[in-house]
Amino acid sequence: MRYNAYSEYLRQRYGEKVYKLPISLPVTCPNRDGSCGQDGCVFCGAIGAGYENLPASMTVTMQINANREHIAPKYKAKKFIPYFQNFSNTYLPIEELKGYIYEACQPDVVGIAIATRPDCIHDEYLHMLAKIQKERGVDISIELGLQTVNYHSLLKINRGHTLAEFIDAVIRIKKSGLEICAHLILNLPWDDINDVIENAKIVSALGIDQIKLHALYIVRGTIMAEWYQQGKVKIISQEEYVERVVTFLEYLCPDITVQRLIGRAPEKNTLFTNWQTGWWKIRDAIEKAMEARDTYQGSCCDYLNGKEVKKYIGQKLDFIKKC
């Protein structure tokens, strides 16, 4: 493939198909409860991102069992990764979070993914998670919502944190030995192709393990929906989104695993969702565009490790060979 796909990564790491099981916890977000904000991100609906999740009133075990029963026969899967998806899943008392993580460590679970915000990362929580990872032999990864490295756009979407908190969180997570997946929206109305390239450069320079790309969708009842209906924000075309993803991949370090190129989004209660077409069609268009211009992930990733002095390193090697 022309990019480092997550499905292949899982197959090579665990020897067979592995599927994520979405899990909801009874949590909120500091950008909703008044800690750093009350209205949340301008694009985030009342139920957050986990629109396909089971209710948080169900125990973790109940949700795993229900999702396993649905997914296992359909996809012939025997290994799973519980994905604590909705809102900020480390925004809990540490002992409470520990209990949920231990409950998810079941015999057919090979990993646990925890979605959260950069400003909800603390060393004590990371030490706890790293300890469970070692004790139970499961791979624990932290999925950090960043959305964009453009700090002006972060302010516009009322993210409640800046790029600095993301960098701090990444450094701390890497020290703990846990893996990191970063979430990005490549078509925020205020970002252009230069922001797309900078997104790729920043996550590559920080050594992010995995990346997950989303396309912005407009949920009714949100501030973004009001702006959209008033004509204050416009969504780029599907063709432009494809171009942005291809460019992003070209600048992305080839070692980074790409979990997805575009997210599945709800059609119900939305004003705009993935250009009113199937997400897989957009994914296929991205792959066809890469093939058409014969490009691949990392083809423009020449900016790390002192780009401008690499020529001198080459001269030194030539000199040594001659000697």
PENORKA-V899020 format. One record per residue. N is the residue number from 0. PSI is psi in radians with two decimals (* if undefined). D_LAST is the distance of its C-alpha to the last C-alpha in whole Angstrom. Layout:
N;PSI;D_LAST + N;PSI;D_LAST
//
This chain:
0;2.84;41 + 1;-0.02;40 + 2;2.82;40 + 3;1.52;40 + 4;2.48;43 + 5;-0.70;45 + 6;-0.71;47 + 7;-0.66;44 + 8;-0.80;43 + 9;-0.72;46 + 10;-0.73;46 + 11;-0.64;43 + 12;-0.69;43 + 13;-0.02;47 + 14;0.01;47 + 15;3.13;50 + 16;2.42;52 + 17;2.37;52 + 18;2.53;55 + 19;2.47;55 + 20;1.94;59 + 21;2.34;60 + 22;2.37;62 + 23;2.34;64 + 24;2.71;65 + 25;1.23;67 + 26;2.94;65 + 27;-2.57;65 + 28;2.47;63 + 29;-0.26;62 + 30;0.12;63 + 31;-0.57;66 + 32;0.13;68 + 33;-0.12;68 + 34;-0.88;65 + 35;-0.03;62 + 36;2.99;65 + 37;-0.43;68 + 38;-0.13;67 + 39;-3.08;64 + 40;2.60;61 + 41;-0.32;63 + 42;-0.09;62 + 43;2.18;63 + 44;3.12;66 + 45;-0.52;69 + 46;0.05;67 + 47;-2.59;64 + 48;-0.30;61 + 49;1.05;62 + 50;-0.32;65 + 51;0.01;65 + 52;2.74;65 + 53;2.80;68 + 54;2.54;70 + 55;-0.21;69 + 56;-0.33;72 + 57;2.54;71 + 58;2.85;69 + 59;-0.77;65 + 60;-0.75;66 + 61;-0.73;69 + 62;-0.71;66 + 63;-0.82;64 + 64;-0.78;66 + 65;-0.77;68 + 66;-0.65;64 + 67;-0.76;63 + 68;-0.54;66 + 69;-0.76;66 + 70;-0.71;62 + 71;-0.93;62 + 72;-0.54;64 + 73;-0.71;63 + 74;0.11;59 + 75;0.68;59 + 76;2.48;57 + 77;-0.19;57 + 78;2.55;55 + 79;2.79;55 + 80;1.78;54 + 81;2.27;57 + 82;1.81;56 + 83;1.73;58 + 84;-0.80;58 + 85;2.43;61 + 86;-2.57;61 + 87;1.73;59 + 88;-0.12;59 + 89;0.10;57 + 90;1.10;60 + 91;2.74;62 + 92;2.45;63 + 93;-0.67;60 + 94;-0.60;63 + 95;-0.79;64 + 96;-0.72;61 + 97;-0.74;60 + 98;-0.73;63 + 99;-0.71;62 + 100;-0.77;59 + 101;-0.67;60 + 102;-0.53;62 + 103;-0.25;60 + 104;1.41;58 + 105;2.89;60 + 106;-0.62;59 + 107;0.22;57 + 108;2.12;56 + 109;-0.26;52 + 110;2.87;51 + 111;2.27;53 + 112;2.35;52 + 113;1.97;54 + 114;2.37;54 + 115;-3.05;55 + 116;2.69;54 + 117;-0.54;51 + 118;0.18;54 + 119;0.49;55 + 120;2.18;52 + 121;2.55;53 + 122;-0.70;51 + 123;-0.69;54 + 124;-0.72;54 + 125;-0.68;50 + 126;-0.71;51 + 127;-0.81;54 + 128;-0.69;52 + 129;-0.62;49 + 130;-0.78;51 + 131;-0.71;53 + 132;-0.75;50 + 133;-0.76;49 + 134;-0.80;53 + 135;-0.13;54 + 136;0.54;50 + 137;2.56;51 + 138;2.07;48 + 139;2.24;49 + 140;2.60;48 + 141;2.18;49 + 142;1.95;50 + 143;2.17;50 + 144;2.02;52 + 145;-0.90;50 + 146;-0.76;51 + 147;2.66;49 + 148;-0.11;47 + 149;1.85;49 + 150;-0.37;51 + 151;-0.72;53 + 152;-0.63;54 + 153;-0.66;54 + 154;-0.72;57 + 155;-0.65;59 + 156;0.10;59 + 157;0.79;60 + 158;-0.55;57 + 159;-0.03;58 + 160;2.91;55 + 161;-3.01;52 + 162;-0.55;48 + 163;-0.75;47 + 164;-0.63;49 + 165;-0.79;47 + 166;-0.77;44 + 167;-0.78;46 + 168;-0.75;47 + 169;-0.79;44 + 170;-0.76;42 + 171;-0.72;45 + 172;-0.74;45 + 173;-0.65;41 + 174;-0.50;42 + 175;-0.25;44 + 176;0.15;43 + 177;2.70;45 + 178;2.80;44 + 179;2.32;44 + 180;2.28;46 + 181;2.43;46 + 182;2.32;49 + 183;2.49;49 + 184;2.00;52 + 185;-0.05;50 + 186;0.62;53 + 187;2.45;55 + 188;-0.42;57 + 189;-0.08;55 + 190;2.55;51 + 191;-2.97;49 + 192;-0.49;46 + 193;-0.63;44 + 194;-0.65;46 + 195;-0.82;45 + 196;-0.73;41 + 197;-0.61;41 + 198;-0.88;43 + 199;-0.71;40 + 200;-0.75;37 + 201;-0.86;39 + 202;-0.54;40 + 203;-0.79;36 + 204;-0.57;35 + 205;-0.15;37 + 206;0.60;36 + 207;2.46;40 + 208;-0.70;40 + 209;2.75;43 + 210;2.56;44 + 211;2.09;48 + 212;2.49;49 + 213;2.72;53 + 214;2.40;55 + 215;2.28;57 + 216;2.64;61 + 217;1.96;64 + 218;2.31;67 + 219;2.52;70 + 220;-0.02;71 + 221;2.89;68 + 222;-0.67;67 + 223;-0.64;65 + 224;-0.71;68 + 225;-0.80;70 + 226;-0.71;67 + 227;-0.78;67 + 228;-0.49;70 + 229;-0.05;71 + 230;0.29;68 + 231;-0.38;66 + 232;2.56;63 + 233;2.56;62 + 234;2.32;59 + 235;2.88;57 + 236;2.84;57 + 237;-0.67;56 + 238;-0.69;54 + 239;-0.65;52 + 240;-0.77;52 + 241;-0.78;50 + 242;-0.71;47 + 243;-0.72;47 + 244;-0.77;46 + 245;-0.78;44 + 246;-0.75;42 + 247;-0.82;42 + 248;-0.63;40 + 249;-0.62;38 + 250;-0.11;37 + 251;2.39;37 + 252;2.31;34 + 253;-0.25;34 + 254;-0.30;34 + 255;2.32;38 + 256;2.35;41 + 257;1.87;44 + 258;-0.70;47 + 259;2.73;49 + 260;-0.41;49 + 261;2.48;52 + 262;2.70;55 + 263;2.44;58 + 264;2.66;61 + 265;2.48;65 + 266;-0.52;67 + 267;2.40;70 + 268;0.48;71 + 269;2.66;68 + 270;-0.47;68 + 271;2.28;65 + 272;1.87;63 + 273;0.74;60 + 274;0.51;61 + 275;0.67;64 + 276;2.90;62 + 277;2.45;60 + 278;-0.60;57 + 279;-0.51;56 + 280;-0.66;56 + 281;-0.72;54 + 282;-0.80;52 + 283;-0.65;52 + 284;-0.66;52 + 285;-0.81;48 + 286;-0.67;47 + 287;-0.64;48 + 288;-0.68;47 + 289;-0.71;43 + 290;-0.70;43 + 291;-0.65;45 + 292;0.24;42 + 293;0.93;39 + 294;3.02;38 + 295;2.88;37 + 296;2.21;37 + 297;0.07;34 + 298;-0.41;33 + 299;0.26;33 + 300;1.24;32 + 301;0.24;29 + 302;-0.10;30 + 303;2.76;29 + 304;0.90;26 + 305;1.09;26 + 306;-0.76;26 + 307;-0.22;25 + 308;0.05;22 + 309;-0.52;20 + 310;-0.56;19 + 311;-0.57;17 + 312;-0.71;16 + 313;-0.69;14 + 314;-0.68;12 + 315;-0.76;11 + 316;-0.69;10 + 317;-0.69;9 + 318;-0.75;6 + 319;-0.71;5 + 320;-0.71;5 + 321;-0.61;4 + 322;*;0
//
